Amino acid sequence: MSFPLLTVTAALPAVGAVATAAVPAARRTAAKWLALAVSLATLVLSGVVLARFDPGGARYQLTESHAWISDFGVRYELGVDGIGAALMALTALLVPFVIGAGWHDADQAEERENSRWRPTQGFFALILAVEAMVLVSFAATDVFLFYIFFEAMLIPMYFLIGGFGDRAHAAGEEEGAKQRSYAAVKFLLYNLAGGLVMLAAVIGLFVVSADSLGEGTFSLPELLKARASGDLTISTTTERLLFLGFFAAFAIKAPLWPLHTWLPNAMGEATAPVAVLITAVVDKVGTFAMLRFCLGLFPNASEWATPVVLGLALVSVLYGALLAVGQRDMKRLIAYASISHFGFIILGVFAMTSQGQSGATLYMVFHGISTAALMLVAGFLISRRGSRLIADYGGVQKVAPVLAGTFLVGGLATLSLPGLAPFVSEFLVLVGTFSRYPVAGIVATAGIVLAALYVLVLYQRTMTGPVRRPEIEKMPDLKVRELAVVAPLVALLLFLGVFPKPLTEIVDPAVEHTLSDVQKKDPEPQHPVADHTDPSAWFDYKPAGHGGGDHE
């Protein structure tokens, strides 16, 4: 029996969460170091997963399959394709930075409570619990197993938002507590509602598989194989209903307009590290699942829904960007920018082209890194000033140039500046979309212009100009711990911006499998390039609008 690498990778943070929560109340520093050590060990294991993944090998690799609930056809099945392996690596990469950035976030709550309550231990244990559940979600190849962890991650996220939210609230601590509670409940209710709809669709899929195959199954590889061979037959109406059940849950998690309204509240009221966990890690499960489950299991319904989904994605791109332009709250600005970026990701997924889907997958990874860099630096800024309002800043670059510089790099990555990683993914999404849906591709480019507007205006209002407030004059620059959090993210944005090949080699074969599921090929160029190595073609030039003959 081969070593269960995927299970160990996901189980390590789960065990670490229990161990961190059990640390005695007086040893909160030990709890922090334990959580950081576990997250770094998980990062090493995820690196091993990435290294052992063979892009030219089987679709799902490092597979594990064990009987679980046999009476209901549920198995414990894990396996990763290139997309899942890349997103597991992203998750494991970001969690140590989240822990490092949130090093003191729970200490204030600790000092207000009695010695028997351990909010610091609880904070870091919840972060590790979320990591474990997300890792399983990216590796699960049993639909029911995926569903369980897709829903289970909501519980620790609920407590991270409501119990450890941002204290920098303009209306005071009491009003801030109410807003945190509201944001946490809204997050939970929206995602639970989507999950209940998905549960009905999961059960429906099992019933359909039982009718066609004689025995119901939740195994994704078996379902894909039966679908490709024609053994699994689903009527048009049933397939569309099942697709909608899955897609609704994923669109809420993603989040896609108009199911997005929980995100600005959640990111605004959460601490900056938890906000990174939401948008850079947890939300990626939604867009990943669209590729793995919606397109794989329901190809005809996916094609049927594509015009509407593309329309909603375009609305998300433009709506999120426009609302980001008008925000006064720094964290809510980043939240609306993320809604716009998720619109680009979904646009690439449903463009049904290799460039679009490769770009969408890279966008998930690069958006996670760039948003983490920008949000974490914004969190450091907010913790110094005690305010999330953009108007309370100005002239920061004069007193904290390193903080301002890293903030600028994070912002430029958010607007996809050439040379930084997100540019590669956004370019591929736009090229892939334009090749099949040129109007959608043209409309989406407006999001690039708006991104430049909200990022540069944010930087101008917070960092440039004279120092207008005494609180800014005393603001310290980034400390060693904060630099250790931000510098690697900036380095990754630069490295992957000029050399994304290691990631594209892993992702591209998985994208080809997804396109084969929906029976799509890239559109042929309308104007094929002439073979200039053939001398006979050198004199075949015909100007546009001329049918041939002598030139005038």
C-alpha positions in Angstrom: 0.0 0.0 0.0 1.4 3.4 -1.0 2.0 6.2 1.6 -1.3 8.2 2.0 0.3 11.5 1.3 -2.9 13.5 0.7 -4.5 12.2 3.9 -1.4 13.1 5.9 -1.2 16.5 4.3 -4.8 17.3 5.3 -4.7 15.6 8.7 -1.6 17.4 9.9 -3.3 20.8 10.3 -6.4 19.1 11.8 -4.3 17.4 14.5 -2.4 20.7 14.9 -5.7 22.5 15.5 -6.6 20.1 18.4 -3.1 20.3 19.9 -3.1 24.2 19.6 -6.5 24.4 21.3 -5.3 22.2 24.1 -2.3 24.4 25.0 -2.7 25.7 28.6 -4.1 29.2 29.0 -0.9 30.8 30.2 1.1 29.5 27.3 -0.4 31.5 24.4 3.0 32.2 22.9 3.7 28.5 22.7 0.3 28.0 21.0 1.3 30.5 18.3 4.6 28.8 17.7 3.0 25.4 17.6 0.4 26.6 15.0 3.1 28.2 12.9 5.3 25.0 13.0 2.3 22.9 12.0 1.5 25.2 9.1 5.1 25.2 7.9 5.2 21.4 8.0 1.9 21.3 6.0 3.6 23.6 3.5 6.5 21.1 3.1 4.0 18.2 2.6 2.1 20.2 0.0 5.4 20.9 -1.8 6.0 17.1 -1.8 2.5 16.7 -3.4 3.4 19.2 -6.1 6.8 17.6 -6.7 5.4 14.1 -7.0 2.6 15.2 -9.4 3.4 14.1 -12.9 1.8 16.4 -15.5 2.0 13.7 -18.1 0.6 11.0 -15.9 -3.0 10.0 -15.0 -5.7 12.6 -14.5 -6.0 11.9 -10.8 -2.8 11.0 -8.9 -1.7 10.1 -5.4 -5.1 8.5 -5.2 -6.6 6.9 -2.1 -9.8 4.9 -1.9 -11.4 3.3 1.2 -14.8 2.0 2.1 -16.6 4.5 4.4 -20.5 4.4 4.4 -20.9 1.3 2.1 -24.7 1.2 2.4 -25.0 4.6 0.8 -22.2 4.3 -1.7 -20.0 6.8 0.1 -16.2 6.2 0.0 -13.2 8.0 1.3 -11.6 8.9 -2.0 -8.8 11.4 -2.6 -6.8 12.3 -5.7 -5.4 15.5 -7.2 -5.2 16.8 -10.8 -3.0 19.7 -11.7 -5.6 22.3 -10.6 -6.2 20.6 -7.2 -2.4 20.3 -6.6 -1.8 23.9 -7.4 -4.6 25.1 -5.1 -3.5 22.8 -2.3 -0.1 24.5 -2.6 -1.6 27.9 -2.5 -3.6 27.1 0.6 -0.6 25.7 2.4 1.6 28.6 1.3 -0.8 31.3 2.6 -1.7 29.9 6.0 1.8 30.5 7.6 1.6 34.1 6.4 -1.9 34.4 7.8 -0.7 33.1 11.2 2.4 35.4 11.1 0.3 38.4 10.3 -2.3 37.6 13.0 0.3 37.0 15.7 -1.3 39.5 18.1 -4.9 39.6 16.8 -6.3 37.6 19.6 -4.2 38.9 22.4 -6.5 41.9 23.2 -9.4 39.5 23.6 -7.2 37.3 25.8 -6.4 40.2 28.2 -10.1 41.1 28.6 -11.2 37.6 29.6 -10.5 35.4 32.6 -7.5 33.1 32.7 -9.5 30.0 31.9 -10.6 31.3 28.5 -8.1 30.8 25.7 -9.0 33.0 22.7 -5.5 33.0 21.4 -5.3 29.3 21.3 -8.8 29.2 19.7 -7.9 31.7 17.0 -5.0 29.8 15.7 -6.7 26.4 16.1 -9.6 27.6 14.0 -7.2 28.8 11.3 -5.6 25.3 11.1 -9.0 23.7 11.1 -10.1 25.7 8.1 -6.8 24.8 6.3 -7.4 21.1 6.9 -11.0 21.2 5.5 -10.0 23.3 2.4 -7.1 20.8 1.7 -9.6 17.9 1.7 -12.0 19.8 -0.5 -9.3 20.3 -3.2 -8.4 16.6 -3.0 -11.8 14.8 -2.6 -12.9 12.8 -5.6 -16.0 11.4 -3.8 -18.8 14.0 -4.3 -20.3 13.3 -0.9 -17.0 13.6 0.9 -16.4 16.9 -0.9 -19.8 18.1 0.2 -19.2 17.4 3.9 -16.0 19.4 4.0 -17.4 22.1 1.7 -20.0 22.7 4.4 -17.9 21.9 7.5 -15.4 24.8 6.8 -18.3 27.3 7.4 -18.3 26.6 11.2 -14.7 27.6 12.0 -15.0 30.6 9.6 -18.2 31.7 11.4 -16.3 31.9 14.7 -13.2 33.6 13.1 -15.4 36.4 11.7 -17.8 36.8 14.6 -15.5 36.1 17.5 -12.2 37.5 16.4 -13.3 40.4 14.1 -11.6 43.7 13.4 -11.7 46.1 16.4 -10.9 49.2 14.3 -14.6 50.3 13.9 -15.5 53.9 13.5 -18.7 53.6 15.5 -17.0 52.1 18.6 -16.6 48.7 20.2 -20.3 48.0 20.9 -21.5 48.8 17.4 -18.5 47.0 16.0 -19.5 43.8 17.9 -23.0 44.0 16.4 -21.5 44.4 12.9 -19.2 41.5 13.4 -22.1 39.3 14.6 -24.2 40.4 11.6 -21.4 39.7 9.1 -20.8 36.2 10.6 -24.4 35.2 10.6 -24.9 36.5 7.0 -21.9 34.6 5.8 -23.2 31.4 7.5 -26.8 31.7 6.3 -25.9 32.5 2.6 -23.5 29.6 2.4 -25.7 27.2 4.3 -28.6 28.0 2.0 -26.4 27.2 -1.0 -25.2 24.0 0.7 -28.8 22.8 1.2 -29.6 23.2 -2.4 -26.4 21.4 -3.3 -27.3 18.5 -0.9 -30.5 17.9 -2.9 -28.5 17.9 -6.1 -25.9 15.5 -4.6 -28.7 13.1 -3.6 -30.3 13.5 -7.0 -27.0 12.6 -8.7 -26.7 9.4 -6.6 -30.3 8.4 -7.6 -29.6 9.1 -11.3 -26.4 7.0 -11.1 -28.3 4.1 -9.5 -30.9 4.2 -12.3 -28.3 4.1 -15.0 -25.5 1.9 -13.5 -27.6 -0.4 -11.3 -25.8 0.8 -8.2 -25.5 4.4 -7.0 -22.1 6.0 -6.6 -20.5 9.3 -5.5 -17.1 8.5 -7.0 -16.2 11.3 -9.4 -13.8 9.1 -11.6 -16.5 6.4 -11.9 -19.1 9.0 -12.8 -16.9 10.7 -15.4 -15.9 7.3 -16.9 -19.6 6.2 -17.1 -20.6 9.6 -18.6 -17.9 9.3 -21.3 -18.8 5.7 -22.2 -22.5 6.5 -22.4 -23.4 4.2 -19.5 -24.5 7.2 -17.4 -27.5 8.8 -19.1 -29.2 11.9 -17.6 -32.2 13.5 -19.2 -31.9 17.1 -20.3 -34.2 18.5 -17.6 -32.6 16.5 -14.8 -29.1 17.4 -15.8 -30.0 21.1 -15.8 -31.6 20.9 -12.4 -28.6 19.0 -11.0 -26.3 21.6 -12.5 -28.2 24.5 -11.0 -28.1 22.8 -7.6 -24.3 22.5 -7.7 -23.7 25.8 -9.3 -25.8 27.8 -6.8 -23.7 26.6 -3.9 -20.4 27.3 -5.8 -21.6 30.7 -7.0 -22.4 31.8 -3.4 -19.0 30.6 -2.3 -17.2 32.2 -5.2 -18.9 34.8 -4.9 -20.8 35.7 -8.1 -23.2 38.6 -8.5 -26.0 38.8 -7.2 -25.1 36.2 -4.5 -22.0 38.2 -3.4 -23.4 40.5 -0.7 -22.1 38.5 2.2 -18.4 39.0 1.2 -18.0 42.8 1.8 -19.5 42.4 5.3 -17.4 39.4 6.1 -14.1 40.8 4.9 -14.8 44.3 6.3 -15.5 43.0 9.8 -12.9 40.2 9.9 -9.3 40.8 10.9 -7.0 41.2 7.9 -5.5 37.7 8.1 -9.0 36.2 8.4 -10.1 38.3 5.4 -7.2 36.8 3.5 -8.4 33.3 4.5 -11.8 34.1 3.2 -11.1 35.5 -0.2 -7.7 33.9 -1.0 -8.4 30.4 0.3 -12.0 29.5 1.1 -13.7 31.2 -1.8 -11.4 29.4 -4.2 -13.2 26.2 -3.4 -16.2 27.6 -5.3 -14.5 28.4 -8.5 -12.4 25.2 -8.3 -15.6 23.1 -7.9 -17.1 24.7 -11.0 -14.3 23.3 -13.0 -14.2 19.9 -11.3 -17.9 19.2 -10.8 -20.2 21.4 -12.9 -18.2 21.1 -16.2 -17.2 17.5 -15.6 -20.5 16.0 -14.5 -22.9 18.2 -16.4 -21.3 19.2 -19.7 -24.5 19.8 -21.6 -26.1 21.8 -18.9 -22.9 23.8 -18.5 -23.0 24.7 -22.2 -26.7 25.6 -21.9 -26.0 27.9 -18.9 -22.9 29.5 -20.4 -24.6 32.7 -21.8 -26.2 33.5 -18.5 -23.1 32.7 -16.5 -20.9 34.8 -18.7 -23.4 37.7 -18.3 -23.3 37.4 -14.5 -19.5 37.2 -14.6 -19.4 40.4 -16.6 -21.7 42.1 -14.2 -19.4 40.9 -11.3 -16.3 42.3 -13.1 -17.8 45.8 -13.6 -20.1 46.0 -10.6 -17.3 45.0 -8.2 -14.9 47.4 -9.7 -17.3 50.3 -9.8 -18.2 49.8 -6.1 -14.5 49.5 -5.2 -14.0 53.0 -6.8 -16.5 54.6 -4.5 -15.5 52.9 -1.2 -14.4 54.9 1.8 -13.5 51.8 3.9 -10.1 50.3 2.8 -11.0 46.7 3.5 -14.4 46.9 1.8 -12.6 48.3 -1.2 -10.4 45.2 -1.4 -13.5 43.0 -0.9 -15.3 44.6 -3.9 -12.1 44.3 -5.9 -12.1 40.6 -5.2 -15.7 40.3 -6.4 -14.5 41.8 -9.7 -11.6 39.4 -9.9 -13.8 36.4 -9.2 -15.9 37.6 -12.2 -12.8 37.2 -14.3 -12.1 33.7 -13.0 -15.7 32.6 -13.7 -15.5 34.2 -17.1 -12.4 32.1 -17.9 -14.0 28.9 -16.6 -17.0 29.2 -18.8 -15.2 30.6 -21.9 -14.6 26.9 -22.6 -11.1 27.5 -24.1 -7.7 26.2 -23.0 -6.4 29.7 -22.5 -9.4 30.8 -20.6 -9.5 27.9 -18.2 -5.7 27.9 -17.7 -5.9 31.6 -17.1 -8.8 31.1 -14.6 -6.7 28.5 -12.6 -3.7 30.7 -12.6 -5.9 33.6 -11.6 -7.1 31.6 -8.5 -3.5 31.2 -7.5 -2.1 34.6 -8.3 -5.2 36.4 -7.0 -4.6 34.6 -3.7 -1.0 35.8 -3.5 -1.7 39.4 -4.6 -4.8 39.9 -2.4 -2.9 38.4 0.6 0.0 40.9 0.0 -2.4 43.9 -0.3 -4.8 43.0 2.5 -2.1 42.0 5.0 -0.2 45.3 4.5 -3.5 47.1 4.8 -4.1 45.3 8.1 -0.7 46.4 9.3 -1.6 50.0 8.4 -5.0 49.8 10.1 -3.5 48.4 13.3 -1.2 51.4 13.5 -3.8 54.0 12.9 -6.8 52.3 14.4 -9.1 53.2 11.5 -10.2 51.5 8.2 -11.4 54.8 6.7 -9.3 56.0 3.7 -9.8 59.6 4.7 -8.0 59.1 8.0 -4.7 58.6 6.1 -2.4 60.6 3.9 1.4 61.0 3.6 2.2 57.6 4.9 5.1 57.1 2.5 6.9 60.0 4.2 7.1 58.3 7.5 6.8 54.6 6.6 8.4 54.2 3.1 8.7 50.4 3.2 5.1 49.9 4.3 4.0 52.3 1.5 6.2 50.5 -1.1 4.9 47.0 -0.3 1.4 48.4 -0.3 2.0 49.8 -3.8 3.4 46.5 -5.1 0.3 44.7 -3.7 -1.9 47.3 -5.4 -0.2 47.1 -8.7 -0.5 43.3 -8.6 -4.2 43.7 -8.0 -4.6 45.8 -11.1 -2.5 43.2 -13.1 0.5 45.3 -14.0 2.7 43.6 -16.6 5.6 42.0 -14.9 3.6 40.9 -11.9 1.9 37.5 -11.7 -1.8 38.4 -12.0 -1.1 40.0 -15.4 -0.3 36.5 -16.9 -3.6 35.0 -15.7 -5.8 38.0 -16.6 -4.3 38.2 -20.1 -5.0 34.5 -20.6 -8.6 34.9 -19.4 -9.2 37.8 -21.8 -7.5 36.0 -24.8 -9.4 32.8 -24.1 -12.7 34.7 -23.7 -12.2 36.8 -26.8 -11.4 33.9 -29.0 -14.9 32.4 -28.4 -17.0 35.3 -27.1 -15.4 38.5 -28.5 -18.1 40.8 -27.1 -17.7 39.5 -23.6 -13.9 39.8 -23.9 -14.2 43.4 -25.0 -16.6 44.3 -22.2 -14.4 42.6 -19.6 -11.5 44.9 -20.5 -13.3 47.8 -18.9 -12.6 46.0 -15.5 -8.9 46.6 -16.1 -9.4 50.3 -16.5 -11.5 50.5 -13.4 -9.0 48.4 -11.4 -6.3 51.0 -12.2 -8.6 53.7 -11.0 -9.5 52.3 -7.6 -6.0 51.0 -6.8 -4.2 54.2 -7.8 -6.7 56.5 -6.1 -6.4 54.4 -2.9 -2.7 54.7 -3.0 -2.8 58.4 -3.7 -5.2 59.1 -0.8 -3.5 57.0 1.8 0.2 57.2 0.9 1.0 60.4 -1.0 0.8 64.1 -0.2 1.5 65.8 3.1 1.1 64.2 6.5 -2.2 65.7 7.6 -2.8 64.0 11.0 -0.6 63.7 14.1 -1.3 59.9 14.3 0.5 59.5 10.9 3.6 61.4 12.0 4.3 58.8 14.7 3.5 55.8 12.5 6.3 53.2 12.6 7.5 51.4 9.5 7.2 47.6 9.0 8.8 45.5 11.7 10.8 42.4 11.2 7.9 40.0 11.7 5.8 42.0 9.3 8.5 42.1 6.6 8.9 38.4 7.0 5.2 38.0 6.1 5.1 40.4 3.2 8.5 40.1 1.5 8.0 36.4 0.3 4.7 37.3 -1.2 6.2 40.3 -3.1 9.0 38.0 -4.3 6.5 35.4 -5.5 4.5 38.0 -7.4 7.7 39.1 -9.2 9.0 35.6 -9.9 5.8 34.2 -11.2 5.1 37.4 -13.2 8.2 36.7 -15.4 8.3 32.9 -15.1 4.9 31.2 -14.7 6.0 28.1 -16.6 6.4 25.7 -13.6 2.7 26.3 -12.7 1.3 26.3 -16.3 3.0 22.9 -16.9 1.1 21.4 -14.0 -2.3 23.1 -14.8 -2.5 22.7 -18.6 -3.1 18.9 -18.7 -5.9 19.2 -16.2 -7.5 21.9 -18.3 -7.3 19.7 -21.4 -9.2 16.9 -19.5 -11.9 19.4 -18.5 -12.3 20.6 -22.1 -12.6 17.0 -23.2 -15.4 16.5 -20.6 -17.4 19.2 -22.2 -16.3 18.1 -25.7 -14.9 21.5 -26.6 -11.9 22.5 -28.6 -10.3 25.9 -29.0 -11.8 27.9 -31.9 -9.8 28.0 -35.1 -8.2 31.3 -36.0 -10.3 33.3 -38.4 -7.2 34.4 -40.3 -4.7 31.5 -40.4 -1.0 32.5 -40.5 0.6 31.8 -43.8 3.5 29.3 -43.9 6.4 31.7 -44.7 8.8 28.8 -45.2 7.0 28.0 -48.4 8.4 30.3 -51.2 5.2 29.9 -53.2 3.3 31.7 -50.5 5.5 34.8 -50.6 3.6 36.3 -53.5 0.1 35.4 -52.3 -0.6 38.7 -50.6 -4.1 40.0 -51.2 -5.2 43.2 -49.5 -8.4 43.2 -47.5 -11.4 43.9 -49.7 -9.8 42.7 -52.9 -10.6 39.5 -54.5 -7.2 39.2 -56.3 -5.9 40.3 -59.6 -3.4 43.1 -60.3 -2.9 45.8 -57.6 -3.7 49.3 -58.6 
